[in-house]
């Protein structure tokens, strides 16, 4: 048997971080077992489904590196097949036509609630002679669900879960306008796609009991089910906007790397010993459903940020330079040319040691893309305005003009200058840093000088010397 999993989002909004984790678990499970990962866009709600939302889903999955093995299947293209199966159930006596009106259904619900019962369809057309059907009324098709016994799901995460069939009514599988219901369409699609494992949020567990009955009525082999707990905020409430970013592309905009987000989501509800930092290859090797917990996971943005810093330090410098250039592009006072890119890449080993996100990295690298005169923050300006600071920088410019522009040589030149002038190295480095960056913090001054190069260094010093 080839393992086949699927991620089946509805394109009615953003790709939520919980959906991204579901996609990741499906992807890793299929890869771990040498199988296939598929994507189905459940766009049957045509009023709310949009092309833009579809693209957001595709962009989010692509950013996370969760590429399906086949082109996406759009559920809306399969309405004829869904109707075909509904009529097959009707012909086999496993379903029936229901002529109950909207008014009858409303009164049925109100009566049940008044009597303290769950509002369920009472089966009034289940065994009724169709000859009694009212004229001119288009019927819905309902599944003739078993009334005795239990429906049992042997869930790969939740264990054995069961419900009394008396608690389930005869659900509609085809509406009176001929359109399929969600629960019916999902079963038909999963069967036709040869899905072997349905891995989804545990908020779908009640749907599964009804879907199992469709499989049984059709005599189809059922997939294995695995219902994973939802993600909550740090306060234990359902994750929402007030907890911070909840959509995948928001995390991208906030400067998180996709490998860090995937690493974090993997550990959010799944564990393997003390393993924390896991590459995609390691995740595929280790992931299986027996490591998924049953309790709701809590989103911890501080931990995600820490993980992101770890992945930033390990990331390729050229890649990070491109990411930074993209974030700086178009900002006033900054140039986006090969010179700026080269400076940023040269200094990247030092820049990325201090950053936690790409946003912070871009902010710290921005001075490398400026042209003199640089804007100065208040502390930098105070350093430059200190008595003797500019005179010292004028003398230092002469020393730097004659120095070799490598970090080691520059370090020696600065130390020699400080000793010759009876100063500590910091007393020289801090005003120099202010002149070169417009701030009082930067990577080591020798590395910063080397990244800027002799010509730019002297130009920036000249600008502050007036």
C-alpha positions, 0 to 999 in steps of 0.5 A, spaced: 500 500 500 502 506 498 501 511 503 497 517 500 495 523 505 492 530 503 491 537 505 484 540 504 483 547 506 477 551 504 479 558 500 475 562 504 480 566 508 488 566 510 492 559 511 491 559 518 497 557 522 493 551 525 492 549 517 499 549 516 501 545 521 496 540 519 499 540 512 506 539 515 504 533 519 500 530 512 507 532 508 512 529 513 507 522 515 507 521 507 514 522 506 516 518 512 512 512 509 515 513 502 508 515 500 505 521 497 502 528 499 496 531 495 492 538 496 485 538 495 482 545 495 475 545 498 471 550 494 464 548 494 462 554 498 462 558 491 460 565 495 465 565 499 471 562 495 475 566 492 481 566 487 485 570 491 484 566 497 486 560 493 493 563 491 494 565 498 494 557 500 498 556 494 503 561 496 503 559 503 505 552 502 510 554 497 513 558 502 513 552 507 516 548 502 510 543 502 509 541 495 504 536 493 506 530 489 500 532 484 496 538 481 491 541 486 484 538 486 478 543 486 472 540 489 468 544 485 469 541 479 467 534 482 459 535 483 457 530 478 461 525 481 458 527 488 451 526 485 453 520 482 455 517 488 448 519 492 444 516 487 448 510 487 446 510 494 439 511 493 438 506 488 441 501 493 436 503 498 442 506 503 439 513 502 432 516 500 428 522 498 426 527 503 421 532 502 421 536 508 420 543 507 424 548 511 418 550 515 417 543 517 425 543 519 425 549 523 419 547 527 422 540 528 428 544 531 424 548 535 420 542 538 426 538 540 430 544 543 423 545 547 423 538 550 431 539 551 433 534 546 438 535 541 435 538 534 435 532 529 431 530 523 426 525 525 426 521 519 419 522 517 421 521 510 425 515 511 420 509 510 415 513 507 412 512 500 415 517 495 408 517 492 406 521 498 411 526 495 408 533 495 407 536 488 412 541 485 417 540 491 424 538 489 427 533 494 434 532 498 437 526 498 439 523 505 443 517 508 439 512 511 444 511 517 443 505 522 439 507 528 442 501 532 449 500 535 455 504 535 459 507 530 467 506 532 473 510 529 480 507 531 483 513 531 491 513 530 491 519 535 485 519 539 485 512 540 478 508 540 472 513 539 465 511 539 458 514 538 451 511 539 448 511 532 441 513 535 445 520 536 446 521 529 440 523 524 440 521 517 444 527 514 443 530 507 448 528 502 445 531 496 441 538 497 434 539 493 438 544 488 442 538 486 449 540 490 453 535 495 454 537 502 461 538 505 461 531 509 459 527 503 463 530 498 469 529 502 468 522 503 467 521 495 473 525 494 478 521 499 475 515 496 477 517 489 484 520 490 485 513 494 487 517 500 489 512 505 490 516 512 486 522 513 490 527 518 486 533 520 484 537 526 480 534 532 474 539 531 473 534 525 472 528 529 464 529 530 464 529 522 468 523 522 462 519 525 458 521 519 463 520 514 464 513 516 457 511 515 457 513 508 464 509 507 460 503 510 454 504 506 458 504 499 462 498 501 468 502 500 475 501 504 476 506 509 482 510 510 485 511 517 483 517 521 488 521 525 485 527 529 490 532 532 489 537 537 488 544 535 493 550 537 491 555 542 494 561 545 498 562 551 492 563 555 489 557 553 483 560 549 482 558 541 488 562 537 486 568 534 488 575 532 489 578 539 494 572 540 499 575 534 500 573 527 495 567 525 496 566 518 502 563 515 504 569 510 504 574 516 509 570 519 513 571 513 512 578 513 514 579 520 521 576 518 521 568 520 524 563 516 520 558 513 525 552 516 524 555 523 516 556 522 516 548 520 521 546 526 516 550 531 510 547 528 513 540 528 514 541 535 507 544 537 504 537 539 509 532 537 515 530 540 521 525 539 525 525 546 529 532 547 530 533 539 529 541 538 532 543 532 530 539 526 532 539 519 527 537 514 530 531 512 531 529 520 523 531 521 521 526 515 526 520 518 523 521 525 516 523 524 510 518 525 503 519 529 505 516 535 509 522 537 503 526 537 500 528 543 492 528 545 492 535 549 491 542 545 498 545 544 499 552 546 502 557 541 509 560 544 511 566 540 518 567 544 520 560 543 518 561 535 523 567 535 528 563 539 528 558 534 528 563 528 534 566 531 538 559 531 536 558 524 538 565 522 545 564 524 545 557 520 542 560 514 546 561 508 549 568 507 548 570 500 540 568 501 540 572 507 543 578 503 538 577 498 532 577 503 535 583 506 535 587 500 528 585 498 526 588 505 530 594 504 528 595 497 524 602 495 525 605 502 527 612 502 535 614 503 537 607 501 540 604 495 539 597 492 545 596 488 550 590 487 555 595 492 550 595 497 548 587 496 556 586 497 557 590 503 551 586 506 553 579 504 560 581 507 558 583 514 552 578 514 556 573 519 556 578 524 550 581 523 546 575 523 549 573 530 545 579 533 538 578 529 532 574 531 528 575 525 529 578 518 526 584 520 531 586 525 536 583 520 534 588 515 534 594 520 541 592 522 544 592 515 540 598 513 546 603 514 550 599 509 545 601 503 546 608 505 549 614 502 553 619 506 551 624 510 548 619 514 542 620 519 544 620 526 540 617 532 541 622 538 546 617 542 550 617 535 550 625 535 552 626 542 558 622 541 560 626 535 559 632 538 563 630 544 569 635 545 575 633 541 571 627 537 571 630 530 579 632 531 580 625 533 576 622 527 580 627 522 587 624 525 584 617 524 582 618 517 589 618 515 591 612 519 585 608 515 587 611 509 594 607 509 591 601 512 590 594 509 582 593 509 582 586 512 579 585 519 585 583 522 589 589 519 584 594 521 584 591 528 591 592 529 591 599 526 585 601 531 589 599 537 595 602 534 592 609 533 588 608 540 595 607 544 599 612 540 593 617 542 593 615 550 586 612 549 582 605 550 580 602 544 572 603 545 574 611 546 576 610 539 571 605 536 565 608 539 565 615 535 568 611 529 562 607 529 557 613 530 560 616 524 560 610 519 553 607 521 549 613 524 548 609 531 552 606 537 551 599 536 553 595 530 557 588 528 565 589 530 568 595 528 573 592 524 568 587 520 564 593 519 570 597 516 572 591 512 565 591 509 564 598 507 571 598 504 576 604 504 573 609 499 566 609 503 569 609 510 573 615 508 567 618 505 563 617 511 568 620 515 569 626 511 561 627 511 561 628 519 568 632 519 564 637 515 
